[in-house]
């Protein structure tokens, strides 16, 4: 009798062990589910990346920043208008150029300076990330704030006895950037914008310009994307004789470079010029062909590479 009991117990041990293990696994899964419901699942939610490939859509800023310790050297070039014809080689004989340097102070704060041949303008800006879109829940959009100031240094022709004050050369821009990456191939952004001009041509024209921009990116392949942006200026806040800015472009990524070919009706490249002072009309062929080149350099070594002698 004792022998049979021992045999029965030996046979039942694997079954009892499997049952206990299954109960433990179920309890563990239930516990993890409860923890996820209480909020720890947020640890698995990742920030959305590469909403746009560059810190600019075309002329205007995108939601993107350069990383901490990264310098972005930018060259922007706009030729003359296509309707200038063969005599001016369809605008290629004329050009507006801007050189710029953008730098990442932190992963959420970027600053930049630039100089444009258009009206011999100097500009500077800061851009701060306020909210970031998350995958699998969380914020559905990314939001950044842009503040910029520019100074027009072109010599003024004034009648004798008159003074052109330095403050007359200054312009200020405030802009919200609100973007969403809907999927791998489509991103959209809206840009409410306020621009202040310290001086305008006539007293009848507003010193403050209000505009709303919309931009987007359609990814065509791993390295090529179609981009576009349009800025609508509220009529009562538009300077006389100017038009809304419309631009389209193709982004080509080549390693550390982002090369963009574009068409735009804007001659200027800073916010105060292309949003508030675009003179070109697409309907009349006032279209500029141009390009943007972005090249990034790591200036400050990331912490994870500090002990790497090959860095």
Backbone as CSV, one residue per row, in Angstrom:
resi,resn,N_x,N_y,N_z,CA_x,CA_y,CA_z,C_x,C_y,C_z
1,UNK,0.838,-1.207,0.000,0.000,0.000,0.000,0.866,1.248,0.000
2,UNK,1.908,1.237,0.813,2.811,2.387,0.882,3.530,2.584,-0.439
3,UNK,3.905,1.460,-1.113,4.610,1.545,-2.391,3.732,2.177,-3.450
4,UNK,2.434,1.779,-3.465,1.525,2.360,-4.452,1.338,3.853,-4.234
5,UNK,1.304,4.274,-2.978,1.156,5.707,-2.670,2.357,6.487,-3.158
6,UNK,3.545,5.934,-2.988,4.753,6.618,-3.443,4.773,6.752,-4.958
7,UNK,4.368,5.646,-5.644,4.331,5.682,-7.117,3.338,6.729,-7.600
8,UNK,2.139,6.771,-6.979,1.105,7.740,-7.374,1.580,9.177,-7.171
9,UNK,2.250,9.418,-6.048,2.770,10.768,-5.757,3.810,11.175,-6.782
10,UNK,4.708,10.247,-7.154,5.750,10.543,-8.133,5.160,10.881,-9.489
11,UNK,4.098,10.150,-9.845,3.456,10.413,-11.132,2.734,11.750,-11.150
12,UNK,2.183,12.172,-10.016,1.389,13.399,-9.957,2.234,14.651,-9.794
13,UNK,3.491,14.528,-9.365,4.330,15.720,-9.128,4.458,16.614,-10.355
14,UNK,4.734,16.067,-11.572,4.834,16.947,-12.741,3.558,17.719,-13.024
15,UNK,2.412,17.032,-12.814,1.132,17.697,-13.059,0.927,18.835,-12.081
16,UNK,1.220,18.565,-10.796,1.059,19.600,-9.785,1.996,20.771,-10.045
17,UNK,3.233,20.481,-10.504,4.213,21.545,-10.784,3.746,22.422,-11.947
18,UNK,3.240,21.764,-13.031,2.756,22.517,-14.183,1.573,23.388,-13.811
19,UNK,0.683,22.865,-12.974,-0.488,23.642,-12.551,-0.071,24.860,-11.751
20,UNK,0.896,24.676,-10.823,1.366,25.791,-10.008,2.067,26.835,-10.873
21,UNK,2.873,26.377,-11.856,3.581,27.313,-12.743,2.599,28.117,-13.557
22,UNK,1.564,27.445,-14.073,0.559,28.146,-14.878,-0.148,29.199,-14.046
23,UNK,-0.457,28.839,-12.761,-1.118,29.806,-11.890,-0.211,31.002,-11.626
24,UNK,1.096,30.741,-11.426,2.045,31.838,-11.189,2.162,32.733,-12.407
25,UNK,2.228,32.127,-13.626,2.321,32.922,-14.856,1.088,33.788,-15.036
26,UNK,-0.097,33.194,-14.752,-1.340,33.955,-14.884,-1.359,35.120,-13.914
27,UNK,-0.935,34.853,-12.665,-0.900,35.917,-11.652,0.072,37.013,-12.061
28,UNK,1.224,36.594,-12.633,2.216,37.578,-13.064,1.681,38.439,-14.192
29,UNK,1.014,37.795,-15.166,0.441,38.551,-16.279,-0.638,39.508,-15.804
30,UNK,-1.473,39.030,-14.860,-2.518,39.910,-14.319,-1.905,41.097,-13.603
31,UNK,-0.804,40.867,-12.873,-0.145,41.942,-12.155,0.414,42.979,-13.141
32,UNK,1.085,42.505,-14.219,1.638,43.421,-15.222,0.532,44.222,-15.890
33,UNK,-0.607,43.555,-16.136,-1.733,44.250,-16.747,-2.252,45.345,-15.831
34,UNK,-2.329,45.026,-14.525,-2.794,46.018,-13.555,-1.833,47.193,-13.491
35,UNK,-0.522,46.894,-13.524,0.471,47.967,-13.481,0.379,48.847,-14.711
36,UNK,0.185,48.247,-15.886,0.048,49.022,-17.117,-1.176,49.918,-17.051
37,UNK,-2.268,49.381,-16.491,-3.480,50.180,-16.369,-3.287,51.342,-15.409
38,UNK,-2.365,51.193,-14.456,-2.104,52.261,-13.498,-1.100,53.278,-14.012
39,UNK,-0.610,53.093,-15.247,0.207,54.148,-15.831,1.629,53.782,-16.166
40,UNK,2.132,52.629,-15.744,3.519,52.323,-16.062,3.700,52.035,-17.538
41,UNK,2.611,51.790,-18.270,2.713,51.581,-19.706,3.279,52.782,-20.423
42,UNK,3.254,53.946,-19.805,3.786,55.154,-20.415,5.274,55.038,-20.703
43,UNK,5.948,54.191,-19.952,7.374,54.017,-20.165,7.667,53.446,-21.547
44,UNK,6.660,52.771,-22.145,6.850,52.155,-23.448,6.428,53.086,-24.581
45,UNK,5.879,54.239,-24.265,5.480,55.193,-25.290,6.701,56.012,-25.720
46,UNK,6.994,56.010,-26.993,8.170,56.693,-27.498,7.783,57.964,-28.231
47,UNK,8.700,58.949,-28.218,8.476,60.178,-28.949,8.530,59.907,-30.450
48,UNK,7.663,60.584,-31.182,7.681,60.493,-32.637,8.907,61.222,-33.174
49,UNK,9.602,60.632,-34.124,10.806,61.232,-34.699,10.625,61.444,-36.200
50,UNK,11.488,62.312,-36.747,11.545,62.562,-38.201,10.190,62.966,-38.764
51,UNK,9.501,63.875,-38.061,8.278,64.440,-38.631,8.621,65.154,-39.933
52,UNK,9.726,65.912,-39.906,10.327,66.479,-41.111,11.804,66.100,-41.105
53,UNK,12.438,66.136,-42.272,13.820,65.693,-42.360,14.801,66.789,-41.996
54,UNK,14.360,68.055,-42.051,15.239,69.181,-41.783,14.551,70.138,-40.818
55,UNK,15.309,71.119,-40.328,14.741,72.120,-39.426,13.907,73.158,-40.179
56,UNK,13.885,73.092,-41.504,13.038,73.953,-42.324,12.160,73.082,-43.217
57,UNK,10.945,73.577,-43.478,10.113,72.912,-44.483,10.613,73.329,-45.863
58,UNK,10.576,74.625,-46.154,11.234,75.197,-47.332,11.857,76.524,-46.909
59,UNK,11.038,77.574,-46.842,11.518,78.849,-46.301,11.362,78.897,-44.790
60,UNK,10.218,78.415,-44.319,9.889,78.505,-42.902,10.390,77.333,-42.082
61,UNK,10.386,77.523,-40.778,10.850,76.501,-39.844,9.883,75.323,-39.781
62,UNK,10.442,74.154,-39.575,9.660,72.964,-39.257,9.709,72.742,-37.747
63,UNK,9.045,71.701,-37.301,9.009,71.377,-35.876,10.347,70.817,-35.386
64,UNK,11.232,70.456,-36.302,12.472,69.769,-35.935,13.528,70.716,-35.364
65,UNK,14.329,70.216,-34.439,15.517,70.885,-33.900,16.747,70.034,-34.192
66,UNK,17.903,70.670,-34.234,19.138,69.877,-34.246,19.388,69.393,-32.817
67,UNK,20.131,68.300,-32.673,20.389,67.737,-31.364,21.362,68.581,-30.557
68,UNK,21.464,68.267,-29.289,22.381,68.970,-28.392,23.820,68.826,-28.883
69,UNK,24.516,69.955,-28.988,25.904,69.931,-29.412,26.108,69.778,-30.904
70,UNK,25.042,69.904,-31.693,25.128,69.731,-33.144,24.999,71.087,-33.836
71,UNK,25.881,71.353,-34.788,25.867,72.581,-35.580,25.370,72.260,-36.981
72,UNK,24.406,73.050,-37.450,23.847,72.883,-38.796,24.239,74.095,-39.634
73,UNK,25.085,73.875,-40.634,25.484,74.938,-41.552,24.550,74.902,-42.751
74,UNK,23.893,76.039,-43.024,22.860,76.086,-44.049,23.201,77.106,-45.125
75,UNK,23.000,76.709,-46.375,23.156,77.601,-47.521,21.820,77.627,-48.267
76,UNK,21.239,78.812,-48.383,19.971,78.983,-49.096,20.197,79.911,-50.286
77,UNK,19.686,79.524,-51.435,19.941,80.263,-52.673,18.644,80.399,-53.461
78,UNK,18.334,81.616,-53.870,17.160,81.879,-54.700,17.599,82.645,-55.945
79,UNK,17.341,82.089,-57.120,17.662,82.783,-58.354,16.559,83.793,-58.675
80,UNK,16.748,84.557,-59.753,15.715,85.498,-60.184,14.488,84.760,-60.708
81,UNK,13.466,85.499,-61.106,12.210,84.888,-61.543,12.342,84.275,-62.936
82,UNK,11.590,83.206,-63.151,11.630,82.498,-64.425,11.139,83.359,-65.577
83,UNK,10.222,84.305,-65.308,9.661,85.115,-66.386,10.620,86.198,-66.895
84,UNK,11.845,86.231,-66.411,12.838,87.165,-66.936,13.357,86.744,-68.305
85,UNK,13.048,85.519,-68.687,13.329,85.079,-70.043,14.773,84.709,-70.310
86,UNK,15.036,84.464,-71.612,16.352,84.006,-72.037,17.419,85.058,-71.765
87,UNK,17.078,86.349,-71.930,18.058,87.411,-71.753,18.704,87.395,-70.389
88,UNK,17.986,86.952,-69.385,18.535,86.852,-68.025,18.646,85.396,-67.595
89,UNK,18.668,84.515,-68.622,18.793,83.072,-68.424,17.773,82.553,-67.411
90,UNK,16.528,83.011,-67.591,15.412,82.588,-66.749,15.695,82.787,-65.256
91,UNK,16.365,83.901,-64.961,16.613,84.268,-63.569,17.935,83.802,-63.004
92,UNK,18.649,82.950,-63.713,19.900,82.407,-63.168,21.013,83.444,-63.090
93,UNK,20.851,84.575,-63.804,21.872,85.623,-63.717,21.774,86.429,-62.426
94,UNK,20.633,86.320,-61.744,20.439,87.028,-60.478,20.291,86.010,-59.353
95,UNK,20.644,86.423,-58.156,20.533,85.475,-57.048,20.481,86.189,-55.707
96,UNK,19.757,85.570,-54.782,19.762,85.955,-53.371,20.312,84.778,-52.588
97,UNK,21.255,85.042,-51.720,21.906,83.968,-50.958,21.846,84.261,-49.466
98,UNK,21.671,83.206,-48.691,21.714,83.344,-47.236,22.591,82.234,-46.653
99,UNK,23.465,82.617,-45.736,24.272,81.664,-44.978,23.784,81.664,-43.533
100,UNK,23.636,80.492,-42.957,23.131,80.412,-41.596,23.814,79.326,-40.788
101,UNK,23.844,79.528,-39.470,24.397,78.551,-38.536,23.368,78.330,-37.428
102,UNK,22.902,77.088,-37.303,21.968,76.706,-36.245,22.685,75.779,-35.276
103,UNK,22.408,75.928,-33.979,23.121,75.127,-32.974,22.157,74.655,-31.896
104,UNK,22.317,73.394,-31.494,21.485,72.817,-30.444,22.083,73.039,-29.066
105,UNK,21.473,73.936,-28.277,21.920,74.167,-26.897,21.575,72.953,-26.037
106,UNK,20.356,72.503,-26.162,19.898,71.267,-25.524,19.098,70.504,-26.575
107,UNK,18.522,69.383,-26.179,17.693,68.633,-27.118,16.356,69.323,-27.374
108,UNK,16.017,70.333,-26.560,14.740,71.023,-26.766,14.908,72.503,-27.132
109,UNK,16.135,73.033,-27.109,16.359,74.446,-27.398,17.431,74.606,-28.470
110,UNK,17.086,75.366,-29.518,18.008,75.611,-30.621,18.085,77.107,-30.883
111,UNK,19.267,77.589,-31.241,19.450,78.986,-31.619,20.090,79.034,-32.999
112,UNK,20.017,80.199,-33.643,20.617,80.314,-34.961,20.835,81.755,-35.356
113,UNK,21.798,81.979,-36.243,22.067,83.302,-36.802,22.265,83.133,-38.301
114,UNK,22.029,84.227,-39.047,22.182,84.151,-40.493,22.401,85.521,-41.103
115,UNK,22.861,85.510,-42.339,23.066,86.753,-43.080,22.627,86.534,-44.518
116,UNK,21.755,87.421,-45.011,21.199,87.317,-46.352,21.623,88.511,-47.200
117,UNK,21.822,88.263,-48.490,22.147,89.361,-49.401,20.930,90.230,-49.680
118,UNK,19.726,89.703,-49.434,18.504,90.477,-49.663,18.391,91.575,-48.604
119,UNK,18.518,92.822,-49.039,18.509,93.993,-48.162,19.598,93.902,-47.088
120,UNK,20.628,93.101,-47.358,21.768,92.974,-46.446,21.293,92.730,-45.010
121,UNK,20.516,91.683,-44.870,19.816,91.420,-43.606,20.569,90.426,-42.718
122,UNK,20.637,90.757,-41.421,21.132,89.852,-40.376,19.933,89.392,-39.552
123,UNK,19.921,88.133,-39.149,18.814,87.661,-38.321,19.297,86.639,-37.309
124,UNK,18.523,86.502,-36.256,18.791,85.515,-35.221,17.484,84.971,-34.682
125,UNK,17.516,83.776,-34.123,16.285,83.177,-33.613,16.597,82.197,-32.498
126,UNK,15.551,81.855,-31.766,15.594,80.706,-30.869,14.311,79.916,-31.069
127,UNK,14.434,78.610,-30.957,13.277,77.726,-31.140,13.264,76.707,-30.014
128,UNK,12.144,76.612,-29.324,12.042,75.740,-28.152,10.900,74.740,-28.341
129,UNK,11.175,73.488,-28.022,10.143,72.457,-28.045,9.297,72.561,-26.781
130,UNK,7.997,72.658,-26.956,7.088,72.741,-25.814,6.368,71.424,-25.551
131,UNK,6.082,70.693,-26.604,5.331,69.444,-26.487,5.744,68.538,-27.640
132,UNK,5.863,67.237,-27.356,6.289,66.298,-28.392,5.249,65.204,-28.602
133,UNK,4.982,64.891,-29.843,4.067,63.816,-30.184,4.640,62.484,-29.728
134,UNK,3.752,61.612,-29.230,4.180,60.295,-28.761,3.505,59.194,-29.573
135,UNK,4.207,58.101,-29.704,3.643,56.911,-30.332,2.773,56.177,-29.316
136,UNK,1.749,55.492,-29.813,0.894,54.632,-28.966,0.268,55.400,-27.804
137,UNK,-0.314,56.539,-28.102,-0.954,57.325,-27.063,-0.139,58.524,-26.665
138,UNK,-0.650,59.310,-25.723,0.037,60.531,-25.326,-0.366,61.686,-26.228
139,UNK,0.506,62.688,-26.355,0.188,63.862,-27.148,0.076,63.507,-28.627
140,UNK,-1.003,63.947,-29.300,-1.160,63.640,-30.731,-0.387,64.587,-31.636
141,UNK,0.173,65.678,-31.086,0.894,66.666,-31.894,2.181,67.084,-31.182
142,UNK,3.066,67.707,-31.966,4.252,68.360,-31.419,4.061,69.863,-31.546
143,UNK,4.533,70.613,-30.534,4.393,72.069,-30.542,5.727,72.703,-30.181
144,UNK,6.132,73.696,-30.961,7.336,74.465,-30.663,7.022,75.955,-30.769
145,UNK,7.878,76.756,-30.134,7.745,78.212,-30.183,8.999,78.791,-30.819
146,UNK,8.794,79.711,-31.781,9.900,80.367,-32.468,9.840,81.867,-32.217
147,UNK,10.954,82.441,-31.806,11.094,83.891,-31.666,12.301,84.319,-32.491
148,UNK,12.118,85.332,-33.343,13.196,85.759,-34.228,13.255,87.277,-34.299
149,UNK,14.441,87.786,-34.600,14.634,89.213,-34.803,15.590,89.401,-35.967
150,UNK,15.336,90.401,-36.803,16.220,90.656,-37.939,16.520,92.143,-38.034
151,UNK,17.638,92.426,-38.692,18.090,93.806,-38.863,18.485,94.012,-40.319
152,UNK,17.844,94.962,-40.966,18.147,95.300,-42.355,19.235,96.359,-42.374
153,UNK,20.388,96.039,-42.974,21.541,96.947,-42.911,21.802,97.702,-44.216
154,UNK,20.894,97.589,-45.176,21.074,98.278,-46.447,21.065,99.798,-46.250
155,UNK,21.957,100.495,-46.928,22.085,101.941,-46.781,20.842,102.639,-47.306
156,UNK,20.325,103.573,-46.532,19.129,104.320,-46.908,19.504,105.654,-47.543
157,UNK,18.763,106.018,-48.606,18.941,107.319,-49.253,17.933,108.298,-48.658
158,UNK,18.425,109.259,-47.878,17.552,110.189,-47.170,17.839,111.627,-47.596
159,UNK,16.808,112.460,-47.575,17.034,113.885,-47.833,17.946,114.482,-46.766
160,UNK,18.626,115.528,-47.123,19.542,116.175,-46.186,18.800,116.631,-44.933
161,UNK,19.431,116.386,-43.784,18.856,116.821,-42.522,17.998,115.782,-41.837
162,UNK,17.677,114.676,-42.517,16.862,113.635,-41.896,17.742,112.514,-41.345
163,UNK,17.242,111.879,-40.280,17.983,110.807,-39.624,17.208,109.496,-39.719
164,UNK,17.893,108.453,-40.088,17.284,107.125,-40.138,17.781,106.349,-38.916
165,UNK,16.921,106.194,-37.936,17.315,105.588,-36.666,17.563,104.089,-36.818
166,UNK,18.460,103.583,-35.989,18.787,102.163,-36.032,17.559,101.294,-35.734
167,UNK,16.703,101.749,-34.836,15.512,100.963,-34.479,14.575,100.789,-35.676
168,UNK,14.685,101.684,-36.669,13.856,101.536,-37.869,14.224,100.293,-38.666
169,UNK,15.387,99.758,-38.414,15.876,98.611,-39.175,15.476,97.268,-38.561
170,UNK,14.800,97.301,-37.420,14.546,96.064,-36.677,13.141,95.522,-36.933
171,UNK,13.042,94.188,-36.919,11.783,93.489,-37.144,11.727,92.288,-36.190
172,UNK,10.529,91.925,-35.765,10.373,90.871,-34.760,9.322,89.863,-35.234
173,UNK,9.579,88.598,-34.913,8.685,87.521,-35.331,8.406,86.600,-34.148
174,UNK,7.145,86.228,-33.994,6.743,85.208,-33.021,5.876,84.198,-33.772
175,UNK,6.168,82.922,-33.548,5.480,81.896,-34.327,5.298,80.630,-33.501
176,UNK,4.123,80.027,-33.632,3.867,78.709,-33.047,3.932,77.676,-34.165
177,UNK,4.602,76.570,-33.888,4.715,75.475,-34.853,3.967,74.277,-34.283
178,UNK,2.920,73.836,-34.965,2.089,72.733,-34.481,2.065,71.667,-35.569
179,UNK,2.633,70.500,-35.286,2.817,69.488,-36.328,2.347,68.121,-35.860
180,UNK,1.994,67.309,-36.849,1.633,65.909,-36.564,2.160,65.024,-37.688
181,UNK,2.796,63.939,-37.295,3.207,62.906,-38.239,2.129,61.831,-38.228
182,UNK,1.388,61.737,-39.329,0.249,60.825,-39.372,0.684,59.384,-39.611
183,UNK,1.715,59.212,-40.408,2.264,57.884,-40.670,3.669,58.060,-41.243
184,UNK,4.249,57.010,-41.775,5.634,57.072,-42.243,5.817,58.004,-43.436
185,UNK,4.744,58.276,-44.167,4.913,59.048,-45.397,4.232,60.411,-45.386
186,UNK,3.450,60.751,-44.361,2.726,62.016,-44.365,2.885,62.760,-43.046
187,UNK,3.336,64.039,-43.135,3.425,64.942,-41.983,2.832,66.292,-42.387
188,UNK,2.103,66.923,-41.456,1.518,68.233,-41.704,1.829,69.165,-40.545
189,UNK,1.859,70.472,-40.833,2.179,71.467,-39.804,1.431,72.756,-40.086
190,UNK,0.961,73.429,-39.029,0.356,74.755,-39.154,1.202,75.737,-38.343
191,UNK,1.233,77.011,-38.824,2.148,77.992,-38.242,1.461,79.349,-38.048
192,UNK,0.736,79.553,-36.958,0.219,80.902,-36.658,1.401,81.851,-36.435
193,UNK,1.364,83.043,-37.066,2.542,83.916,-37.082,2.165,85.370,-36.806
194,UNK,3.005,86.025,-36.017,2.882,87.467,-35.760,4.216,88.131,-36.086
195,UNK,4.173,89.188,-36.903,5.381,89.929,-37.277,5.172,91.401,-36.966
196,UNK,6.177,92.018,-36.359,6.117,93.455,-36.078,7.226,94.170,-36.840
197,UNK,6.827,95.212,-37.591,7.770,96.064,-38.315,7.874,97.393,-37.576
198,UNK,9.074,97.758,-37.178,9.232,99.036,-36.481,8.889,100.216,-37.367
199,UNK,9.065,100.045,-38.687,8.727,101.106,-39.614,8.140,100.492,-40.871
200,UNK,7.138,101.155,-41.452,6.505,100.717,-42.700,6.512,101.889,-43.680
201,UNK,6.336,101.613,-44.975,6.451,102.679,-45.972,5.505,103.855,-45.773
202,UNK,4.252,103.600,-45.383,3.275,104.684,-45.207,2.504,104.484,-43.909
203,UNK,1.913,105.549,-43.412,1.143,105.475,-42.160,-0.123,104.646,-42.320
204,UNK,-0.588,104.457,-43.551,-1.811,103.684,-43.781,-1.565,102.174,-43.657
205,UNK,-0.320,101.769,-43.695,-0.007,100.348,-43.632,0.241,99.905,-42.194
206,UNK,-0.126,98.666,-41.872,-0.003,98.186,-40.492,1.438,97.860,-40.121
207,UNK,1.773,98.142,-38.859,3.079,97.727,-38.346,3.089,96.271,-37.920
208,UNK,1.906,95.713,-37.737,1.780,94.328,-37.296,1.129,93.488,-38.389
209,UNK,1.721,92.365,-38.684,1.210,91.440,-39.693,0.828,90.127,-39.012
210,UNK,-0.382,89.650,-39.295,-0.856,88.364,-38.779,-1.035,87.414,-39.953
211,UNK,-0.504,86.210,-39.806,-0.585,85.233,-40.889,-0.729,83.835,-40.312
212,UNK,-1.198,82.920,-41.150,-1.310,81.507,-40.770,-0.717,80.679,-41.892
213,UNK,0.247,79.853,-41.563,0.891,79.015,-42.569,0.498,77.561,-42.422
214,UNK,0.583,76.847,-43.525,0.378,75.401,-43.503,1.474,74.771,-44.364
215,UNK,2.054,73.708,-43.877,3.123,73.031,-44.602,2.992,71.530,-44.466
216,UNK,3.663,70.819,-45.353,3.564,69.368,-45.293,4.716,68.676,-45.984
217,UNK,4.824,67.395,-45.716,5.871,66.543,-46.293,5.263,65.202,-46.661
218,UNK,5.492,64.788,-47.903,5.069,63.473,-48.376,6.324,62.691,-48.742
219,UNK,6.572,61.617,-48.057,7.764,60.814,-48.290,7.550,59.918,-49.503
220,UNK,8.421,60.057,-50.505,8.313,59.274,-51.730,9.179,58.020,-51.696
221,UNK,10.304,58.089,-50.981,11.189,56.947,-50.805,11.990,57.182,-49.529
222,UNK,12.955,56.297,-49.244,13.738,56.452,-48.020,14.544,57.742,-48.002
223,UNK,14.892,58.282,-49.172,15.752,59.456,-49.234,15.148,60.644,-49.970
224,UNK,13.958,60.520,-50.487,13.339,61.596,-51.268,11.949,61.899,-50.717
225,UNK,11.633,63.196,-50.604,10.325,63.611,-50.102,9.874,64.871,-50.833
226,UNK,8.573,65.021,-50.979,7.971,66.210,-51.567,7.476,67.109,-50.441
227,UNK,7.842,68.389,-50.474,7.447,69.326,-49.422,6.718,70.516,-50.025
228,UNK,5.948,71.195,-49.200,5.243,72.389,-49.644,4.814,73.223,-48.454
229,UNK,4.665,74.542,-48.670,4.185,75.431,-47.609,3.477,76.627,-48.231
230,UNK,2.482,77.129,-47.503,1.710,78.294,-47.956,1.392,79.146,-46.744
231,UNK,1.631,80.459,-46.872,1.338,81.398,-45.792,0.247,82.359,-46.241
232,UNK,-0.865,82.336,-45.503,-1.978,83.230,-45.792,-1.943,84.394,-44.802
233,UNK,-1.833,85.602,-45.331,-1.809,86.799,-44.490,-3.213,87.380,-44.398
234,UNK,-3.676,87.656,-43.188,-4.997,88.246,-42.987,-5.039,89.594,-43.703
235,UNK,-6.014,89.809,-44.588,-6.013,91.001,-45.452,-5.818,92.326,-44.731
236,UNK,-6.486,92.543,-43.619,-6.341,93.818,-42.900,-4.970,93.985,-42.267
237,UNK,-4.183,92.900,-42.266,-2.845,92.953,-41.672,-1.753,92.677,-42.713
238,UNK,-2.073,92.907,-43.978,-1.096,92.697,-45.042,-0.579,94.036,-45.550
239,UNK,0.739,94.125,-45.720,1.322,95.339,-46.268,0.907,95.489,-47.729
240,UNK,0.743,96.713,-48.169,0.242,97.012,-49.507,1.199,96.533,-50.593
241,UNK,0.637,95.889,-51.631,1.432,95.474,-52.782,2.103,94.128,-52.651
242,UNK,1.799,93.363,-51.593,2.455,92.079,-51.390,1.477,90.925,-51.563
243,UNK,2.016,89.714,-51.695,1.219,88.516,-51.943,1.536,87.436,-50.909
244,UNK,0.653,86.447,-50.856,0.903,85.302,-49.985,2.029,84.440,-50.563
245,UNK,2.811,83.858,-49.686,3.967,83.061,-50.097,3.567,81.602,-50.317
246,UNK,3.954,81.077,-51.486,3.700,79.673,-51.823,4.997,79.054,-52.330
247,UNK,5.382,77.908,-51.753,6.637,77.252,-52.127,6.433,75.743,-52.185
248,UNK,7.108,75.103,-53.144,7.116,73.645,-53.252,8.558,73.200,-53.443
249,UNK,8.879,72.011,-52.959,10.264,71.554,-53.063,10.387,70.045,-53.015
250,UNK,11.570,69.573,-53.339,11.909,68.151,-53.256,13.139,68.009,-52.374
251,UNK,13.018,67.234,-51.300,14.131,66.967,-50.393,14.875,65.706,-50.837
252,UNK,16.206,65.813,-50.874,17.039,64.663,-51.206,18.061,64.499,-50.088
253,UNK,17.971,63.392,-49.373,18.896,63.139,-48.265,20.096,62.355,-48.768
254,UNK,21.290,62.843,-48.449,22.520,62.155,-48.861,23.470,62.099,-47.668
255,UNK,23.252,61.177,-46.774,24.105,61.053,-45.591,23.932,62.239,-44.672
256,UNK,25.013,62.982,-44.412,24.951,64.140,-43.526,24.377,65.373,-44.185
257,UNK,24.059,65.301,-45.486,23.485,66.433,-46.197,21.992,66.231,-46.402
258,UNK,21.250,67.342,-46.399,19.890,67.354,-46.925,19.870,68.428,-48.007
259,UNK,19.643,68.005,-49.238,19.662,68.909,-50.382,18.232,69.081,-50.875
260,UNK,17.800,70.326,-51.041,16.419,70.600,-51.427,16.384,71.505,-52.653
261,UNK,15.661,71.070,-53.683,15.376,71.880,-54.856,13.975,72.451,-54.692
262,UNK,13.780,73.721,-55.050,12.503,74.361,-54.736,12.097,75.400,-55.772
263,UNK,10.810,75.735,-55.718,10.241,76.834,-56.482,9.389,77.664,-55.528
264,UNK,9.547,78.994,-55.566,8.829,79.877,-54.653,8.599,81.234,-55.304
265,UNK,7.579,81.947,-54.851,7.364,83.318,-55.326,7.978,84.348,-54.379
266,UNK,8.758,83.878,-53.401,9.380,84.768,-52.419,10.855,84.973,-52.739
267,UNK,11.285,86.245,-52.700,12.698,86.550,-52.905,13.477,86.436,-51.601
268,UNK,12.915,87.009,-50.522,13.567,86.959,-49.219,13.480,85.581,-48.592
269,UNK,14.339,85.341,-47.591,14.412,84.019,-46.968,14.090,84.067,-45.479
270,UNK,14.089,85.244,-44.851,13.709,85.360,-43.435,12.194,85.489,-43.323
271,UNK,11.674,85.224,-42.112,10.218,85.246,-41.898,9.609,86.602,-42.237
272,UNK,10.260,87.677,-41.852,9.665,88.991,-42.078,9.601,89.326,-43.569
273,UNK,10.477,88.708,-44.408,10.458,88.997,-45.840,9.532,88.066,-46.612
274,UNK,9.639,86.751,-46.400,8.824,85.874,-47.241,7.376,85.775,-46.772
275,UNK,7.103,86.025,-45.496,5.711,86.004,-45.038,5.043,87.354,-45.275
276,UNK,5.731,88.436,-44.914,5.093,89.750,-44.983,5.438,90.596,-46.178
277,UNK,6.480,90.207,-46.953,6.932,91.077,-48.036,7.245,90.307,-49.317
278,UNK,6.392,89.368,-49.678,6.551,88.638,-50.932,5.896,89.424,-52.058
279,UNK,6.677,89.819,-53.045,6.153,90.622,-54.165,5.776,89.757,-55.359
280,UNK,6.260,88.534,-55.429,6.016,87.680,-56.590,4.604,87.138,-56.656
281,UNK,4.133,86.940,-57.893,2.802,86.401,-58.160,2.959,85.169,-59.045
282,UNK,2.562,84.004,-58.541,2.688,82.775,-59.321,1.955,82.879,-60.652
283,UNK,0.802,83.539,-60.657,0.010,83.660,-61.878,0.702,84.450,-62.973
284,UNK,1.664,85.294,-62.620,2.392,86.103,-63.593,3.784,85.552,-63.873
285,UNK,4.080,84.379,-63.354,5.376,83.766,-63.605,6.494,84.292,-62.727
286,UNK,6.137,84.979,-61.626,7.168,85.483,-60.700,7.620,84.351,-59.780
287,UNK,8.261,83.379,-60.375,8.641,82.164,-59.651,10.159,82.055,-59.624
288,UNK,10.688,81.872,-58.427,12.127,81.718,-58.246,12.476,80.242,-58.119
289,UNK,13.445,79.794,-58.902,14.031,78.485,-58.671,15.161,78.657,-57.655
290,UNK,15.346,77.687,-56.776,16.413,77.806,-55.783,16.718,76.475,-55.129
291,UNK,17.561,76.541,-54.113,17.919,75.326,-53.387,18.333,75.675,-51.962
292,UNK,18.207,74.693,-51.082,18.704,74.750,-49.711,19.643,73.571,-49.488
293,UNK,20.756,73.830,-48.811,21.690,72.762,-48.448,21.904,72.813,-46.939
294,UNK,21.785,71.674,-46.298,22.008,71.568,-44.857,23.099,70.536,-44.592
295,UNK,24.115,70.940,-43.809,25.199,70.017,-43.443,25.432,70.115,-41.937
296,UNK,25.315,68.997,-41.238,25.421,69.005,-39.779,26.794,68.507,-39.333
297,UNK,27.257,69.091,-38.203,28.536,68.718,-37.600,28.322,68.542,-36.095
298,UNK,28.892,67.496,-35.516,28.827,67.301,-34.071,29.967,68.073,-33.424
299,UNK,29.624,69.084,-32.631,30.618,69.942,-31.986,30.962,69.438,-30.592
300,UNK,29.950,69.038,-29.839,30.148,68.539,-28.473,29.921,67.032,-28.467
301,UNK,30.918,66.292,-27.984,30.837,64.843,-27.958,29.736,64.375,-27.005
302,UNK,28.835,63.500,-27.461,27.803,62.960,-26.560,28.422,62.204,-25.391
303,UNK,27.734,62.167,-24.252,28.260,61.524,-23.046,28.606,60.063,-23.270
304,UNK,27.780,59.370,-24.053,28.021,57.944,-24.243,29.282,57.660,-25.052
305,UNK,29.865,58.710,-25.698,31.078,58.519,-26.469,32.320,59.139,-25.820
306,UNK,32.192,59.631,-24.602,33.311,60.329,-23.973,34.517,59.429,-23.732
307,UNK,34.268,58.144,-23.480,35.364,57.211,-23.222,35.852,56.496,-24.482
308,UNK,35.256,56.873,-25.617,35.648,56.254,-26.878,36.772,57.059,-27.510
309,UNK,37.979,56.515,-27.544,39.134,57.239,-28.062,39.083,57.418,-29.571
310,UNK,38.260,56.623,-30.243,38.170,56.717,-31.701,37.170,57.785,-32.142
311,UNK,36.462,58.404,-31.207,35.449,59.395,-31.563,36.095,60.686,-32.042
